[in-house]
Amino acid sequence: MGNKDVDLVKELREQTEKLYAEIGKVIVGQEDIIEKLLISLLAGGHSLLVGVPGLAKTLIIKTFSEILDLSFNRIQFTPDLMPADITGTEVLENNQTTGQKEFRFIKGPVFANVILADEINRTPPKTQSALLEAMQEHQVTASGRTFELPEPFFVLATQNPIEQEGTYPLPEAQLDRFMFNLWLDYPSAEDEVEIVKRTTVSQQSEVSKIISAEQLKEYSNLALRVPVSDNIINAAVKLVGETRTKNSTDETLSKWIQWGAGPRASQYLILAAKTRAIINGRYTPNLEDLKEAAVPVLRHRIIPSFSAEAEGISSEDIINYILRKLNL
């Protein structure tokens, strides 16, 4: 790392502390989720957030976008939502200059820096694919014309783990586009007391803008330049390789896993480890950074077998088993 990058790491560390303090004015607890969202954003990834209603999923990401001085749109996914409702539509109107009728493209809600795709599994696959294409390509195509999405572009999709009637589960190939699968848990008793105190009064906290979109791009480029030792890369590849049971000699994993993670998991593990290192003021990632990224990166990329489900073994249990096996 050059002197400029060293200074940028120090600057990012200071900015991260300010960001956590500002979010703390509105959000009680959930520090791990907030850190993972920042990592995902800086690494250029998207996140799938799973949690029961009422856990402030919308408030977290809305506050996040305000502090980062980013544009924010929420899309409530419903069974009757069409792709054009997300990407935009063309309207026929008169050109005041020529008097001719012509089509004009009206941009949809996907044209924002931060998109909250609320309950993405409630809309049919055709509409899901419209958003997922935008996530992958960072652009929208309509009537042969291509429209670039604003940068940075970050999608946070939510799912309700309780109600599964009338839903359209995301296929594994589409789940793989999400860098993280984050599970939002209930707050502790102490945090819930503080939540009640804050939300049952008339005065609400306001947050200040900490990081601009331009700074965010600079920090994202910094994350790509972070050096990584070969042993960290080898550990990431070995961790992902353990989920592929085709050539595995571990009978337990062979019994538990139906399908393992692909190469994208290894890439995201390293990107997450690099980003976590610099937001904590370090210049290269260590094994702890890799371990912290393991569950959210691999959780949705491992398909447990029928035997595992019968035993009550989840994908997270399998990941923790592999981490113990590799002494991570």
C-alpha positions in Angstrom: 0.0 0.0 0.0 1.2 3.5 -0.8 1.1 6.5 1.5 -2.1 7.7 0.0 -3.9 4.4 0.6 -2.6 4.3 4.2 -4.1 7.7 4.8 -7.3 6.6 3.2 -7.5 3.6 5.6 -7.1 5.9 8.5 -9.7 8.3 7.1 -12.2 5.5 6.5 -11.7 4.2 10.0 -12.6 7.6 11.4 -15.6 7.9 9.1 -16.8 4.5 10.1 -16.8 5.5 13.7 -18.8 8.6 12.9 -21.2 6.5 10.8 -21.8 4.1 13.7 -22.5 6.9 16.1 -25.0 8.6 13.7 -26.9 5.3 13.1 -26.9 4.7 16.8 -29.1 7.9 17.2 -31.9 6.0 15.3 -31.1 2.3 15.5 -30.7 0.5 18.8 -28.3 -2.5 18.6 -27.9 -4.5 15.4 -24.2 -3.5 15.2 -23.2 -6.7 13.4 -25.9 -6.2 10.7 -24.9 -2.6 10.2 -21.2 -3.6 9.8 -22.2 -6.3 7.2 -24.3 -3.8 5.3 -21.3 -1.3 5.1 -19.0 -4.1 4.0 -21.5 -5.2 1.3 -21.8 -1.6 0.0 -18.1 -0.9 -0.1 -17.4 -4.3 -1.7 -20.0 -3.6 -4.4 -22.3 -6.4 -3.4 -26.0 -6.7 -2.5 -27.6 -8.2 0.6 -30.6 -10.3 1.4 -32.1 -9.5 4.8 -34.3 -12.1 6.4 -36.3 -11.2 9.5 -39.8 -11.2 11.0 -41.9 -8.0 10.7 -41.3 -5.1 13.1 -37.5 -5.4 13.4 -36.8 -2.1 11.6 -35.4 -3.6 8.4 -36.7 -0.6 6.4 -35.6 2.0 9.0 -32.0 0.5 9.1 -31.5 0.8 5.4 -33.2 4.2 5.1 -31.1 5.6 7.9 -28.0 4.1 6.2 -28.7 5.8 2.9 -29.3 9.2 4.6 -26.0 9.1 6.5 -24.2 8.1 3.3 -25.9 10.9 1.3 -27.4 8.5 -1.1 -30.7 8.4 -2.9 -33.1 5.8 -1.6 -36.2 4.1 -2.9 -38.4 1.4 -1.4 -40.2 -1.0 -3.6 -43.0 -3.1 -2.0 -43.1 -6.3 -3.9 -46.6 -7.7 -4.5 -48.0 -10.5 -6.7 -49.4 -8.0 -9.2 -46.1 -6.0 -9.6 -44.9 -5.9 -13.2 -41.3 -5.4 -14.4 -42.1 -2.0 -15.8 -43.2 -0.9 -12.3 -39.6 -1.3 -11.2 -37.5 -0.4 -14.2 -39.7 2.3 -15.7 -42.0 2.7 -18.7 -42.4 4.6 -22.0 -45.2 7.1 -22.5 -46.4 8.6 -25.7 -46.4 12.4 -25.7 -46.3 15.4 -28.1 -43.0 17.1 -28.8 -43.7 20.8 -28.3 -41.0 21.7 -30.9 -41.8 19.5 -33.8 -45.5 18.7 -33.1 -44.7 15.0 -33.5 -45.7 12.3 -31.1 -42.8 10.4 -29.6 -42.0 8.0 -26.8 -40.3 9.2 -23.6 -38.9 6.9 -21.0 -40.0 7.6 -17.4 -37.5 6.0 -15.0 -38.8 3.6 -12.4 -37.9 3.4 -8.7 -34.8 1.2 -9.4 -33.0 4.4 -10.4 -31.6 5.2 -7.0 -28.4 4.4 -5.1 -30.0 2.3 -2.5 -33.0 0.1 -3.3 -35.0 -1.6 -0.6 -36.8 -4.6 -2.3 -39.3 -5.3 0.4 -40.5 -9.0 0.5 -38.9 -9.9 -2.8 -40.3 -13.4 -2.7 -43.9 -12.1 -2.9 -43.6 -11.2 -6.6 -43.5 -13.6 -9.6 -40.2 -14.7 -11.2 -40.6 -12.4 -14.2 -40.6 -9.3 -11.9 -37.9 -10.7 -9.7 -35.7 -11.2 -12.7 -36.1 -7.5 -13.8 -34.6 -6.4 -10.5 -31.9 -9.1 -10.5 -30.8 -8.1 -14.0 -30.4 -4.5 -12.9 -28.4 -5.8 -9.9 -26.0 -7.7 -12.2 -25.7 -5.3 -15.1 -26.2 -1.9 -13.3 -28.3 -0.9 -16.2 -31.8 -1.0 -17.6 -32.7 -1.7 -21.2 -36.0 -0.4 -22.6 -37.1 -0.5 -26.3 -33.5 -1.0 -27.4 -32.1 1.8 -25.3 -29.8 1.3 -22.3 -30.0 3.5 -19.2 -27.2 3.4 -16.7 -28.1 3.1 -13.1 -26.6 5.6 -10.6 -23.4 4.6 -8.8 -23.0 3.3 -6.2 -25.9 0.9 -6.7 -26.9 -1.3 -3.8 -29.9 -3.6 -3.4 -31.2 -4.8 0.0 -33.9 -7.3 -0.5 -36.0 -8.6 2.5 -37.8 -11.8 3.1 -40.3 -12.7 5.8 -39.3 -16.2 7.1 -42.7 -16.9 8.6 -45.4 -16.6 5.9 -44.6 -18.8 2.9 -48.0 -19.1 1.4 -48.4 -17.3 -1.9 -44.6 -16.7 -2.2 -42.2 -17.3 -5.0 -38.9 -18.5 -3.5 -35.8 -17.1 -5.2 -34.0 -19.9 -7.3 -30.5 -20.8 -6.1 -28.9 -19.1 -9.2 -30.6 -15.8 -8.3 -29.7 -16.2 -4.6 -26.1 -16.5 -5.6 -26.2 -12.9 -6.9 -26.4 -11.7 -3.3 -23.2 -11.2 -1.5 -24.6 -11.7 2.0 -27.7 -13.4 3.5 -28.2 -11.6 6.8 -30.6 -12.8 9.5 -32.0 -10.1 11.7 -32.8 -11.4 15.2 -35.0 -10.1 18.0 -33.4 -7.4 20.1 -32.2 -8.1 23.6 -34.4 -7.1 26.5 -32.2 -4.1 27.3 -32.2 -2.9 23.6 -36.0 -3.3 23.4 -36.4 -1.1 26.5 -34.4 1.6 24.8 -36.4 1.1 21.5 -39.7 1.6 23.4 -38.3 4.8 25.1 -37.2 6.3 21.8 -40.2 5.5 19.7 -43.0 6.5 22.0 -42.1 10.2 22.3 -42.9 13.0 19.9 -39.2 14.1 19.3 -37.4 11.9 16.7 -33.6 11.9 16.2 -32.1 13.4 13.0 -28.9 12.1 11.4 -26.1 14.0 9.7 -24.6 13.1 6.4 -21.2 11.5 6.9 -19.9 10.0 3.6 -20.6 11.4 0.1 -21.2 9.2 -2.9 -17.8 10.2 -4.3 -16.0 9.3 -1.1 -17.9 6.0 -1.2 -16.5 5.2 -4.6 -13.0 6.1 -3.5 -13.3 3.7 -0.5 -14.7 1.0 -2.7 -11.7 1.3 -5.0 -9.5 1.2 -2.0 -11.0 -2.1 -0.9 -10.0 -3.6 -4.3 -6.4 -2.5 -3.8 -6.0 -4.1 -0.3 -3.2 -6.8 -0.5 -4.2 -10.3 0.7 -1.7 -13.0 1.7 -1.8 -16.4 -0.1 -2.7 -18.2 3.1 -5.9 -16.2 3.5 -6.9 -16.9 -0.2 -6.0 -20.6 0.2 -8.1 -20.7 3.4 -11.1 -19.2 1.7 -10.9 -21.6 -1.2 -10.5 -24.5 1.2 -13.5 -23.4 3.2 -15.7 -23.2 0.1 -14.2 -26.5 -1.2 -15.4 -28.3 1.9 -19.0 -27.6 0.9 -18.6 -29.5 -2.3 -19.1 -33.1 -1.3 -18.4 -34.8 -4.7 -14.8 -35.6 -3.8 -15.2 -35.2 0.0 -13.9 -37.9 2.3 -15.9 -36.4 5.2 -18.9 -38.7 5.6 -20.7 -36.2 7.8 -20.5 -33.4 5.2 -21.4 -35.9 2.4 -24.5 -36.8 4.4 -25.5 -33.2 5.2 -24.9 -31.3 1.9 -26.9 -31.8 -1.2 -25.2 -29.0 -3.1 -22.2 -26.7 -2.3 -21.1 -23.2 -3.0 -19.6 -22.0 -6.3 -16.5 -19.9 -7.0 -18.4 -16.7 -6.4 -18.5 -17.6 -2.7 -14.6 -17.6 -2.6 -14.6 -14.2 -4.3 -17.0 -12.7 -1.9 -15.2 -14.2 1.1 -12.0 -12.4 0.1 -13.8 -9.1 -0.8 -15.6 -9.2 2.6 -12.4 -9.9 4.5 -10.5 -7.1 2.7 -13.3 -4.6 3.4 -13.8 -5.6 7.0 -10.0 -5.1 7.5 -10.0 -1.5 6.2 -13.1 -0.4 8.0 -11.4 -1.6 11.2 -8.2 0.4 10.4 -6.1 -2.6 9.3 -4.2 -2.8 6.0 -4.6 -6.5 5.2 -7.2 -9.1 6.2 -6.6 -11.9 8.7 -8.3 -15.2 9.4 -10.8 -13.6 11.8 -12.1 -11.4 9.0 -12.5 -14.5 6.9 -14.4 -16.3 9.6 -16.7 -13.3 10.2 -17.7 -13.4 6.5 -18.2 -17.2 6.3 -21.8 -17.5 7.6 -23.4 -14.6 5.7 -21.6 -15.5 2.4 -22.2 -19.3 2.5 -25.6 -19.5 4.3 -27.6 -19.2 1.1 -25.1 -21.0 -1.1 -25.3 -24.4 0.6 -28.3 -26.7 0.1 -28.7 -29.1 3.0 -29.7 -32.6 2.2 -33.0 -34.3 3.2 -31.0 -36.1 5.9 -29.7 -32.9 7.4 -33.2 -31.3 7.4 -34.6 -34.4 9.1 -31.9 -34.1 11.8 -32.7 -30.3 12.2 -29.3 -29.4 10.7 -29.3 -26.0 9.0 -26.8 -24.5 6.5 -25.4 -22.4 9.3 -24.8 -25.5 11.4 -22.9 -27.0 8.5 -20.8 -23.9 8.1 -19.9 -23.8 11.8 -18.9 -27.5 11.5 -16.6 -26.7 8.6 -15.1 -23.8 10.5 -14.3 -26.0 13.5 -12.9 -28.7 11.2 -10.5 -26.2 9.6 -9.7 -24.5 13.0 -10.9 -21.2 11.9 
